[in-house]
Amino acid sequence: MNVVVVTNILTPYRVPLFEALAKQCERFTVLLMAEREENRQWVFGKLPFRTEVLPGWHVRPKGAEVSLHFNYGVVRRLRRLNPDIVLSGGFAPAHLAAFAFCNLFGKRYVQWGEFTLRDGAQSSFIRRYLRRLTVGGSAACIASSNEARDAFRFYGAGDRPILTAPMPIEIERMHRAVRALRGGGEVAGDCDLFPGQILLSVGRLTDAKGTGALLSMYDVVRRVRPDVALMLVGDGPDRGKYESLCRERGWNRVHFAGHVDPMELPRYFALADVFVFPTFSDTFGAVLSEAMAAELPVVASVHAAATHDLVEEGVTGFRFDPRNLDSGAEAILNALALSDRERVEMGHAAYRRVRSTDIGPSAQVIGRFLRSLLSDPTGEQARSQFTPSVGRETP
């Protein structure tokens, strides 16, 4: 099986998955629209799979955090690679060119998406048209959440096979790393620096990702629990504003860790008592899966697709709407108030919920799904065998 993936950039979450998928294929190539986006600081070493950066123009609209990518030569690259299947992760010009290639040369075009019906595309005629064109013309779809599955159906997937595979990440690696840090006492010194319970949030520091709302909720929480610290891991355009706010209010228990290499994240999860995911918009939210793999009680925004797939209220975590600051603060206080036994039980339940979304089992299912499209062009085999999602809870 020869598979080509067309995507914008590499991300830390996708590299291990692509490595695992490459092992399922005779040939596997990732075509990138750009080496990196302007708002990302990720650096990758030697990759265990083949990548090529497509030529193109990159235009950054005024006020936008990232550029729009206008790539050319896509069909020529695909003709040279001659894939059986093209996995396409969006609706940019490069994706549309890949869609045209598959239709011209009789290849399988599989739409792979994290989008939802809450991302605003419905308000644009052009975006609606492009989604209906490519989803309706796909051989099959791979949805990264149940919300994405519903979006595929809305945009015309019809009776095409849809595999629902919640975003695969390295669940077991995170779980083992955090347990080792806790069991070995390697975070004891850090705990001495932050007495009391610690709230952790990891992500872009912007109002859109809920950082401002989280600080407002923390203001409510600290009045009830003045011993609680807040650790913010990540960077973003609004970081300076938040740091100034904390200094003005004398919040000396709010700590800005800045950008952290993904391999260093287990230390922060091991240090924390509660993880808070305050986003106003996320097509999935892989960091929530990581926190659950670390067996942390999670308090997660209802505006993330991952929350709806992974968080069962009071069992694997707590849900909240960051637009309601009081209820969000209450959810955080409820998580902080868990007894040791309740915290352990919730952490175990969270880990059980996400363990089937680990890279290994997810890649195997995705690989079988793709091979079934080649062995049965009607899609009936894929429809009958892959209706359940990868992310079902395992014992």
Secondary structure, 3 states (H helix, E strand, C coil): CEEEEEECCCCCCHHHHHHHHHCCCCEEEEEECCCCCCCCCCCCCCCCCEEEECCEEEECCCCCCCCEEEECCHHHHHHHHCCCEEEECCCCHHHHHHHHHHHHHCCEEEEEECCCCCCCHHHCHHHHHHHHHHHHCCCEEEECCHHHHHHHHHCCCCCCCEEECCCCECHHHHHHHHHHHHHCCCCHHHHHHCCCCEEEEECCCCCCCCHHHHHHHHHHHHHHCCCCEEEEECCCCCHHHHHHHHHHCCCCCEEEEECCCHHHHHHHHHHCCEEEECCCCECCCHHHHHHHHCCCCEEEECCEHHHHHHCCECCCEEEECCCCHHHHHHHHHHHHCCCHHHHHHHHHHHHHHHHHHEHHHHHHHHHHHHHHHHHCCCCHHHHHHCCCCCCCCCC
